[in-house]
Amino acid sequence: MSHTIHEQRGRLEGRLREVEEKFERQLRERGFEPAQAELTALPGPLAKLYAEREELRADLEKLKAHP
């Protein structure tokens, strides 16, 4: 894996951790359990975090698939 891809992967993983922590915290603040996220219609701000999380996950998978 090249140095640039390795750095990009590290940044994506760091951002994903931040988004996941924020998403889970906000879910709990609104009375949801994290397991409900896949089955529940989420309010706007949570839906945006969910979408960002899924996009980051997809980007990481692409990097892993193409070393």
ABEGO torsion letter per residue (X at the ends): XBAAAAAAAAAAAAAAAAAAAAAAAAAAAAGBBAAAAAABBBBAAAAAAAAAAAAAAAAAAAAAABX
